[in-house]
């Protein structure tokens, strides 16, 4: 899930030592959001983890260290639960599976730096709204995530791209950008990845 924080550090063009310190610190820490840079007309360098201005040309400086998963992955471990949730909410089981793969890589104990949890990486407030009491319980998590996907698909009149964008960045972000995919690199990559995975799983 996309990070909700916004880190901004302004540096004079000549303060390269400070910039290098920031980058070294960010790379050394255990997990971070992607960090982007742009320089304004006054020569001030801005660093942010939310590249939200479509008029600015951002350059990625640091890529987030993603969640590390167990090398032993059983992609069929939750097929029965996925099929049941797909039937209940009138979704394609391959779509649910694609979201799980992209969100948690089938690790039911996954926790993102932003606090999203479980197989379908539900944020605490989303899980609460969906009445998911135990986000680490595979059946509860998958049912909650599938319910949310169905809600988003209904909201965007079956537009899967917008539903996935909202699943990643939030409904507010989609509305902010005139009901299109927000210009966040993480969200854009996420939508492409899930669609690719969906296509792959549909062929199995």
C-alpha positions in Angstrom: 0.0 0.0 0.0 1.2 3.5 -0.7 2.7 5.5 2.0 0.6 8.4 3.4 3.5 10.5 4.7 5.2 13.2 2.8 8.9 13.9 3.5 10.3 17.1 2.1 13.8 18.4 2.5 15.0 21.5 0.8 18.7 22.0 0.1 20.8 24.7 -1.5 22.5 23.4 -4.6 25.9 23.7 -3.0 25.0 21.7 0.1 26.1 18.4 -1.4 27.5 17.0 1.9 24.1 17.3 3.5 22.5 15.7 0.5 24.9 12.8 0.6 24.3 12.4 4.3 20.5 12.1 3.8 21.0 9.5 1.0 23.4 7.4 3.0 21.1 7.5 6.0 18.1 6.5 4.0 19.9 3.6 2.4 21.2 2.3 5.7 17.8 2.2 7.4 15.7 -1.0 7.3 12.8 0.2 5.2 11.7 3.4 3.5 9.5 4.8 0.8 11.0 5.7 -2.6 12.7 9.1 -2.5 12.5 11.5 -5.4 14.4 14.7 -6.2 13.6 17.8 -8.2 15.2 21.2 -8.5 13.1 24.4 -8.6 13.7 27.6 -10.6 15.6 29.1 -7.6 18.1 26.2 -7.6 16.7 24.6 -4.4 16.7 20.8 -4.4 13.5 19.2 -3.0 13.4 15.6 -1.7 10.1 13.8 -1.3 8.6 10.4 -1.0 5.3 11.6 -2.6 5.9 12.8 -6.2 2.5 14.3 -6.4 3.1 17.4 -8.7 2.5 16.3 -12.3 4.2 19.5 -13.6 7.6 18.6 -12.0 10.1 16.2 -13.4 11.2 13.9 -10.6 14.4 11.8 -10.4 14.4 8.8 -8.2 17.3 8.8 -5.7 16.5 5.9 -3.4 14.3 2.9 -4.0 12.4 1.6 -1.0 13.6 -1.7 0.4 10.5 -3.9 0.1 9.3 -6.5 2.5 11.5 -9.6 2.6 9.5 -12.8 2.2 10.3 -16.4 2.9 11.9 -18.1 -0.2 9.4 -21.0 0.2 6.2 -19.8 -1.4 3.2 -22.0 -2.1 1.0 -20.1 -4.5 -1.8 -22.7 -4.2 -2.0 -22.7 -0.4 -5.0 -20.4 -0.3 -6.8 -21.5 -3.5 -9.8 -22.9 -1.7 -10.3 -19.7 0.3 -9.7 -17.5 -2.8 -12.3 -19.5 -4.8 -14.9 -19.2 -2.0 -14.3 -15.4 -1.7 -14.4 -15.0 -5.5 -17.8 -16.7 -5.7 -19.2 -14.8 -2.7 -18.3 -11.4 -4.2 -18.6 -12.2 -7.9 -14.9 -11.7 -8.6 -12.4 -13.7 -10.8 -10.3 -15.9 -8.5 -7.3 -15.0 -10.6 -7.7 -11.3 -9.8 -7.7 -12.0 -6.1 -4.7 -14.2 -6.4 -2.9 -11.5 -8.5 -3.6 -8.9 -5.7 -2.3 -11.2 -3.0 0.9 -11.9 -5.0 1.5 -8.2 -5.6 0.6 -7.2 -2.0 2.2 -9.8 0.2 3.7 -12.5 -2.0 1.4 -15.0 -0.2 2.9 -14.2 3.2 0.0 -14.1 5.6 2.1 -12.4 8.2 3.4 -9.6 6.0 3.4 -6.1 7.4 4.3 -3.1 5.3 6.2 0.0 6.7 2.9 1.9 6.4 1.1 -0.7 8.6 -0.8 -2.7 6.0 -1.2 -6.3 7.1 -1.8 -9.8 5.9 -2.2 -11.4 2.5 -4.1 -8.6 0.9 -2.3 -5.9 3.0 -5.3 -4.3 4.6 -4.7 -1.0 6.5 -6.1 -0.9 10.0 -8.9 1.5 9.2 -9.9 -0.5 6.1 -9.9 -3.7 8.0 -12.1 -2.2 10.7 -14.5 -0.9 8.1 -14.7 -4.3 6.6 -15.2 -6.0 10.0 -12.0 -8.0 9.7 -11.1 -8.8 13.3 -7.9 -10.8 12.6 -6.0 -9.4 9.6 -3.4 -12.2 9.9 -6.1 -14.9 9.6 -5.9 -15.9 5.9 -9.7 -16.5 5.4 -10.6 -13.3 7.2 -8.1 -11.2 5.3 -8.9 -12.6 1.9 -12.6 -12.2 2.4 -12.1 -8.6 3.6 -9.8 -7.8 0.6 -12.2 -9.4 -1.8 -15.1 -7.4 -0.3 -13.1 -4.2 -0.7 -12.2 -5.0 -4.3 -15.9 -5.6 -5.1 -16.8 -2.3 -3.5 -14.2 -0.5 -5.6 -15.2 -2.2 -8.8 -18.8 -1.1 -8.1 -17.7 2.4 -7.3 -15.8 2.8 -10.6 -18.4 1.0 -12.6 -16.3 -2.0 -13.4 -13.1 -0.1 -14.3 -10.5 -2.5 -13.0 -7.6 -0.1 -13.5 -9.2 2.6 -11.3 -10.2 0.0 -8.7 -6.6 -1.2 -8.4 -5.3 2.3 -8.3 -7.7 3.1 -5.4 -6.8 -0.2 -3.7 -3.2 1.0 -3.7 -3.4 4.8 -3.3 -6.8 5.3 -1.8 -10.1 6.6 -3.2 -9.2 10.2 -2.4 -6.1 10.0 -4.6 -8.1 8.7 -7.6 -10.7 11.5 -7.1 -7.9 14.1 -6.7 -6.6 13.3 -10.2 -9.9 13.5 -12.0 -10.7 9.8 -11.5 -7.6 8.6 -13.2 -4.5 6.7 -12.0 -2.6 9.0 -9.7 0.9 10.0 -11.0 2.6 8.1 -8.2 5.2 5.7 -9.5 4.4 3.1 -6.9 0.7 3.2 -7.9 1.4 3.1 -11.6 3.8 0.2 -11.2 1.3 -1.6 -8.9 -1.5 -1.4 -11.4 0.6 -2.7 -14.2 2.0 -5.5 -12.0 -1.4 -6.7 -10.9 -2.9 -6.6 -14.4 0.1 -8.6 -15.7 -0.3 -11.2 -12.8 -4.0 -11.4 -13.4 -3.4 -12.2 -17.1 -0.8 -14.8 -16.1 -3.0 -16.5 -13.5 -5.9 -16.5 -15.9 -4.0 -18.7 -18.3 -3.3 -21.4 -15.7 
